[in-house]
Amino acid sequence: MELKVYNKLCFYEDFQEFEKECFHRLTNYHWESDPPYRPNTYFKMGIVGEDLVAMLKCYEESPRAAFTGRDDPIYRDSCLEFFVAPLENRDEYVNVEMNANGAFLCEFGKGKLDRVLVSSLTASSPIVDSFKGKDMNGAYWGVTAKLTKSFLRELYKTDEINFTTVKANFYKCGDDCEIPHYLAFSPVTTLPPGFHNPECFAVFKK
């Protein structure tokens, strides 16, 4: 399956410049309940200095946030997720699943069945921060996930981190929310259903 190029991979000198970048909306809805729940959810991604950074934002008044620990089952909460394969010639991807507490689950591997907790592979970690606020569109919460170049070098065991082509997808879900919901940026079109389908990731090119 040929991946579609959705977006140019942009580079920024610092985080302040990245913050000014526009968000992209998640508009693909999967495995919906009746009635469906479709909170307005957005993301942006770029290379900030030498680091790969994603920011996700969701308009929800009271997101479920029961979990507080590293590698808890965050997908059961109201959850924003960043799945990324940052190396052009490698199939392994990183998934970072985050809630409004800033707690996160992070795994590494080639597919759904061979996921390994990143915490079992390296002492290095994604840097995750949560935020919340209110604007003319309502109350929102969000997360920022930074994958430093040093973290990726250690995880992939290579110095060749060039960010020429990055494959990624962005999700909003909540297995144990009042209305379970599954939103994606790049549509999930393969079986079995689920977000661990890297063949459905979008491609971002330098």
N, C-alpha and C positions, 0 to 999 in steps of 0.2 A: 504494500500500500504506500503510495507516494504521499509524503507529508506536505501540507499546504503552508506556504510562507505567509504568515499573517502580519508580520511586523518587522521593522528594522530594529536591530539591536543597537541601542544608543549608548554612548559613552558620556560620562559627566565628570567634571573635575572634582566636585564635592557634593555632599548630601543636600546642601541648600539649593544647588542647581537641579538636582534630581527631584526635589520636592515640588518644583515648579512645573514638572512634566504633567501632561494630562493623563487621566485614568482611562482605562478601557473597561467596558461593562461585560459581565458574564450574562449571556443570553440563551444558553442551551440548558434545557431542563430535562431531567431523567428520572424514571422510576417514581413518578409522582403519586402522592396520596390524593384522596378526595375529601375535602377540597385541597387544591394545590397551595403551596406556600412558596412565594418567589420574592424574597427580600432583595432590594436593589444592592448589587454587589459589584465591586470594581477592583482592578489591579493596575499596577504599573511595574515594570522591571527594567533594569539597566545595569551597566557596569559603572560603578562609582569609585573613582580612583582605580584601585586594583581589585575591587570586591564586586561580587555579583549580589545585587540587592533587589528584593521584591517587596512591594507594599500592597496590602489588600485592605479593603474598606467595605463595611456592610452596614446598611441602615436597618437597625433593630433596636427597639426600645429596651428590652430586657433579655439579652442573649443568655442561654443556659451556659453556665461555667462552673460545673461541679468539681472538675479536676484541677489539681494544683501542682502535681509532680511531673518530673521529667519522665517521658515515655509512658505516661498514663494513657488510657484509651481515649484520646482527645476527640476522636471522630464521633464519639457518643454525645459530646457537647455541641453547642453551636460552634462550628469549626470553619476556619479559613485554611486552605491548603495550597502549598506550592510544591509541585513536582517538577524536577529539572534534571536533564542530562546535559551537563555543561561542556563536555568534551566531544568534539566532532567525530572521532573514530572509536568511541567507547559506548557500549550499550548500557552500562550501569547508570542508574539515576538515583537521585536523592529525593525523598519525600519529607516535607516538614509540615506537620499538621498542628494548628495553633488555635487556642481559645482566647477569650477576652481577658483571662488572668495572665496571659503571656506564657502559660504552660504549653509545652510542645512535645510531640512524638516525632522522632527522626529516624529514618531507616535508609538502607542502602542495598542495592542489588539490581539484577537485570529484569526481574519481573515480579509478579505478585507472590509466587510460590517460594522465592529464595530471598525474601527480605531479611536483613540482619540489622539489629539496632546499631546505630552509629556509635553509641556509648560503649558498645562492646569491642569496637574496632580502634578507637582513638580517644584520647583525652580531649582533643579539640572538639569544637561544637559550633553549630550555627549560633549566631547572636540574634535573639528574638526579643523584640520590644512590643508592648501593646499600647494602644492609645484609645481615647474616646472623646466625643464632643457632640456638638449640636450645631446645625446650620439651617438654612431656609428649607432644606428637604427633610429635616427631622433629626432625631438622635442617631448617632452612628458609633461603631467601634471598629477597631482595625489593628493590624499587626504589621511589623516590619521584620523581615528575615534577611540577615546578611550572611552570605557564605564567603568568607575571606579567601583570598588566593592561597594563603598558607594552609587553611583548613582543607581546601580541595586538593592541594598537592599531597597532603598527608593521607587523605582518604583514598585518592586514586593512585597513590604511590608513583607520581610522575611530576617532573618540573614543567612539563609542556601544557601550561594552562594559558591558552591564547584568546579564548572567547571570540572565535571567528564565526562559529555556528552553535547556537544553543537551542535545544529542544525542551519545551516546557508546557505545562498546563496549570490552570488555576481553578480552584474549586471552592464551593460553599456547601456544607452539608451539616447534618445533625441527626444521627441515628436515634437518639433518645429524646429529641426535642418533641414538643407537643404535636407538631406536624413534621414528621421526617421529610427532608428535602435534599436534593442533589443537583446543584447548579455547576456548570462548567463553562470555561471560555471556549476551548476547542472541543467540538462535540465528540462524545464517546459513541462510536458506531460499531464496535466489535463485541463479540461474545468471548468469555462470559462477561456479564455486566459488572461494572465497577470502575473505579478510577485508575487502577493499576493496569492501564493499557497504553504503554509507551508508544505504540504504533499510531495512537490518536493524538499525540502531543503536537502542538504547533511548532513551527520552525522560526527562529529569530536569527537573522543574518547581519553581520557587521556591515 
